[in-house]
């Protein structure tokens, strides 16, 4: 039961991070429309996206550790 809740929570967090990246892109496009140069907007987008991507990576690493712990704890049929 707890595993199912963790999966749902993980999916919700993933969705929110994707939405955050999408909104960063839209804000960058708005900045260009307001007269900023493309390079300035791109620089801003990169600066805003890095923390989100770092968070995604840490969640992925945490998930991989969780999966490997589960695999270690399971017995296989030949044991």
Short mmCIF file of the C-alpha atoms (twelve columns), coordinates in Angstrom:
data_MODEL
# 
_entry.id   MODEL 
# 
loop_
_atom_site.group_PDB 
_atom_site.id 
_atom_site.type_symbol 
_atom_site.label_atom_id 
_atom_site.label_alt_id 
_atom_site.label_comp_id 
_atom_site.label_asym_id 
_atom_site.label_seq_id 
_atom_site.Cartn_x 
_atom_site.Cartn_y 
_atom_site.Cartn_z 
_atom_site.pdbx_PDB_model_num 
ATOM 1  C CA . UNK A 1  0.000  0.000   0.000   1 
ATOM 2  C CA . UNK A 2  2.794  2.410   0.911   1 
ATOM 3  C CA . UNK A 3  4.583  1.498   -2.307  1 
ATOM 4  C CA . UNK A 4  1.511  2.535   -4.323  1 
ATOM 5  C CA . UNK A 5  1.369  5.885   -2.509  1 
ATOM 6  C CA . UNK A 6  5.072  6.448   -3.188  1 
ATOM 7  C CA . UNK A 7  4.532  5.721   -6.880  1 
ATOM 8  C CA . UNK A 8  1.644  8.197   -7.055  1 
ATOM 9  C CA . UNK A 9  3.670  10.799  -5.169  1 
ATOM 10 C CA . UNK A 10 6.629  10.261  -7.488  1 
ATOM 11 C CA . UNK A 11 4.421  10.690  -10.539 1 
ATOM 12 C CA . UNK A 12 2.921  13.878  -9.111  1 
ATOM 13 C CA . UNK A 13 6.364  15.319  -8.391  1 
ATOM 14 C CA . UNK A 14 7.506  14.403  -11.905 1 
ATOM 15 C CA . UNK A 15 4.477  16.097  -13.430 1 
ATOM 16 C CA . UNK A 16 5.074  19.261  -11.391 1 
ATOM 17 C CA . UNK A 17 8.733  19.393  -12.434 1 
ATOM 18 C CA . UNK A 18 7.768  18.985  -16.098 1 
ATOM 19 C CA . UNK A 19 5.210  21.784  -15.738 1 
ATOM 20 C CA . UNK A 20 7.882  23.955  -14.103 1 
ATOM 21 C CA . UNK A 21 10.249 23.401  -17.041 1 
ATOM 22 C CA . UNK A 22 7.425  24.155  -19.473 1 
ATOM 23 C CA . UNK A 23 6.631  27.419  -17.679 1 
ATOM 24 C CA . UNK A 24 10.305 28.403  -17.695 1 
ATOM 25 C CA . UNK A 25 10.264 27.989  -21.479 1 
ATOM 26 C CA . UNK A 26 7.137  30.114  -21.802 1 
ATOM 27 C CA . UNK A 27 8.663  32.832  -19.633 1 
ATOM 28 C CA . UNK A 28 11.758 32.788  -21.825 1 
ATOM 29 C CA . UNK A 29 9.595  33.216  -24.903 1 
ATOM 30 C CA . UNK A 30 7.816  36.142  -23.243 1 
ATOM 31 C CA . UNK A 31 11.167 37.753  -22.470 1 
ATOM 32 C CA . UNK A 32 12.114 37.564  -26.145 1 
ATOM 33 C CA . UNK A 33 8.744  39.066  -27.098 1 
ATOM 34 C CA . UNK A 34 9.401  41.920  -24.651 1 
ATOM 35 C CA . UNK A 35 12.638 42.806  -26.420 1 
ATOM 36 C CA . UNK A 36 15.381 40.841  -24.697 1 
ATOM 37 C CA . UNK A 37 17.886 39.248  -27.004 1 
ATOM 38 C CA . UNK A 38 17.630 35.528  -27.690 1 
ATOM 39 C CA . UNK A 39 20.957 34.925  -25.971 1 
ATOM 40 C CA . UNK A 40 19.847 36.751  -22.823 1 
ATOM 41 C CA . UNK A 41 16.634 34.754  -22.744 1 
ATOM 42 C CA . UNK A 42 18.497 31.510  -23.376 1 
ATOM 43 C CA . UNK A 43 20.926 32.312  -20.579 1 
ATOM 44 C CA . UNK A 44 18.000 33.011  -18.239 1 
ATOM 45 C CA . UNK A 45 16.265 29.768  -19.261 1 
ATOM 46 C CA . UNK A 46 19.429 27.764  -18.573 1 
ATOM 47 C CA . UNK A 47 19.911 29.408  -15.186 1 
ATOM 48 C CA . UNK A 48 16.314 28.655  -14.222 1 
ATOM 49 C CA . UNK A 49 16.365 25.093  -15.554 1 
ATOM 50 C CA . UNK A 50 19.544 23.869  -13.853 1 
ATOM 51 C CA . UNK A 51 18.044 23.648  -10.319 1 
ATOM 52 C CA . UNK A 52 15.013 21.798  -11.701 1 
ATOM 53 C CA . UNK A 53 17.220 19.337  -13.575 1 
ATOM 54 C CA . UNK A 54 19.376 18.818  -10.464 1 
ATOM 55 C CA . UNK A 55 16.210 18.005  -8.501  1 
ATOM 56 C CA . UNK A 56 15.101 15.543  -11.188 1 
ATOM 57 C CA . UNK A 57 18.516 13.861  -11.087 1 
ATOM 58 C CA . UNK A 58 18.450 13.538  -7.292  1 
ATOM 59 C CA . UNK A 59 14.965 12.022  -7.408  1 
ATOM 60 C CA . UNK A 60 16.131 9.570   -10.087 1 
ATOM 61 C CA . UNK A 61 19.165 8.581   -7.994  1 
ATOM 62 C CA . UNK A 62 16.925 8.115   -4.958  1 
ATOM 63 C CA . UNK A 63 14.553 5.966   -6.999  1 
ATOM 64 C CA . UNK A 64 17.425 3.863   -8.358  1 
ATOM 65 C CA . UNK A 65 18.724 3.246   -4.824  1 
ATOM 66 C CA . UNK A 66 15.251 2.226   -3.708  1 
ATOM 67 C CA . UNK A 67 14.887 -0.203  -6.610  1 
ATOM 68 C CA . UNK A 68 18.313 -1.726  -5.996  1 
ATOM 69 C CA . UNK A 69 17.545 -2.205  -2.284  1 
ATOM 70 C CA . UNK A 70 14.316 -3.992  -3.208  1 
ATOM 71 C CA . UNK A 71 16.195 -6.216  -5.668  1 
ATOM 72 C CA . UNK A 72 18.801 -7.113  -3.043  1 
ATOM 73 C CA . UNK A 73 16.120 -8.010  -0.515  1 
ATOM 74 C CA . UNK A 74 14.239 -10.353 -2.842  1 
ATOM 75 C CA . UNK A 75 15.114 -13.996 -2.955  1 
ATOM 76 C CA . UNK A 76 15.386 -15.665 -6.301  1 
ATOM 77 C CA . UNK A 77 13.928 -19.072 -7.064  1 
ATOM 78 C CA . UNK A 78 17.291 -20.887 -6.947  1 
ATOM 79 C CA . UNK A 79 18.134 -19.831 -3.370  1 
# 
